Amino acid sequence: MQNQNVKYCELCGSPIKGKGFTVSYEGSIITVCTNCFNKIKNYAKIVNLKKEEDKKRIKTSPNKKYTEVELDIVEEYYKIIKEARERLKMSQQQLAQALKVSENIIKRFESGKLKPTIQQAKQLERILGIKLLVPIEGEEESNPQKDLGLTLGDIVNIREGKK
């Protein structure tokens, strides 16, 4: 199982120490390590990603009122992307060109090492004819009947002989 907290440079693939740099480079928004940033800083522009990028507007009524729904990428996105690409008989290079990213990024998507941005996921859905985005559901309320684990209170009651 991979560590979700480790970020990798989208150019060289090495683990990023610290926050890294999110830049617009050759038409793509990527996160790079300090080393790569120093090499491309004359050609790249630092961008500030906002949470609003990950929201989608959905039309709810004919009078043009919109509600914002937060979207998330399905857990097994890497399998879906690879299977759809192979089904369409596309190479990783062809998909990378269609998505306007490097082939290395496609390889990382398909291996599960890199999660696509919401914008990239929308493009992948369109190019491959797949479903990667799902609405984020609210927190589920705890159902006491489903929770069968011991609590600290249960242990106290057992030790005191109150069970």
N, C-alpha and C positions, 0 to 999 in steps of 0.2 A: 504494500500500500504506500502511496506517495505522500509526502508531507505537504499539506495544503498551504503552509505559511511560507515556503521557499518560493521566491520568484526567480525566473530565469531570464537572462538577456535574450531578446528576440532576434538579435543579430548573430552573436557568437555562441549562445546556448549555455554560457557559464552562469552559476548561481550569482544573484545580485546581492551584494552586501549593502545594507541600508535600504533606502527607498528607491534608488535608481532614478532614471530620468525618463519621463513620458514625453515623447517628442513626435512631431509630425515630420515624417521623412519619406520622400518619394511617394506621397499620396496616402500613406498609411500612418496610423497612430500606433506607436510601439513603445515598449518600455525597454530601456537599454542600461547596461552597466556603465560605470564611470569611464572605463577604458574605451568602449565603443563611442560613448558620447564625445570624448575628446577627439576622436577621429572624424566624427560627422557633424560636429557643432557648427561648422560653417555652412552646412547644407540643411540642417534640421532646425526646427522651431519648437521650443518647449511649449507644451500645452497643459492647461489645467482641466482635468476631467471632472465633470460635475455629476452628481447623482441623477440629475435630470436627464442625462443621456440614456440612462437605463430605464426610463419610463416611456410608455407608449400611450398615445391618445386614442381612445376608442369612441366612435360616435354612438351616442345612446338614444338620441331622438331626432326626428326630422328637423327640429328647429336649431340644429347645429350646436347643441350643447355637448361638451366633451367631459369625460371623467378620465383621470389619470390612473393607469393600472401599472403596477410595477411588474416587470417580467424577469424571469430567471431562466437559465439554460438547464435543460434536463441533465440528470446525473450521468447517463451513459452516452453523452454527446459524441464521444470519440468513436464508438462502435457505429453509431448512426451515420456519421460523416463518411467513415471508411466504406461501409457497406453500400451507401448510395453512390459514392464515387466509382466504386468497382462495378456496380450495376449499370452505370452509365458509360462504362469502359473509358473513363477519363484517367489520365495519369495525374500524379501529384503536381507535376509541373503545369499541366493544363489548368487544374483547379486553382493553383496559385496565381496564374496569369488572369483568370477570370475574376478572382477575388482581389487582385492587385496587391498581393503580398508575396514574400519570398517562399520558396519551396520548403525551407526549413520550418516555417510557421505551420504549413499544412502537415508536415511530419509530426510536429509537436501536438497539433490538434488531434491527430489520429492516434497518437500514443497516450493521450490523456495528460501530458505534461503541461499543456497550455490550454486554458479555457478561452474560447473566442469572446470578444466583446459583444454587447447586445447588437451593435451595428453589423459586425461581422457575421453574427448568427443569422440576422435577417437576410444578409446577402447569400449566405450558405443555403438557407431555406429556399430562396428564390432560384439559385443556380442548380441545386441538387433535387429540388422538389421534395423536401423533407420538413419535419416539424421539430425544431430545437427549443423554441421558446414556450414557456408556460407561465401563466400568471402566478405571482407569489400569493399563497393563501395566508390568511391571518393565523395567529397563534392558536393552536388547538387547546381547548380548555381541558384540564385534567379530569378524567373520569375515574372516580374512586373505585368503581367496580373493575376497571381494567388494570389499575395499578395494584399488582399483587406482591410487589417487593416490600421488604421490611423497612420501616422508618426508625429513626432514633427513638421516637416515642414507644414503638413496639418493643424495642430492646429494653427500655427502662421498665415497661410493664412486665416483661418476661422475668427480668432480674428480680423485681419486687414480688413476683409470684401472682400477678393480677391477671394473667392471661386466662 
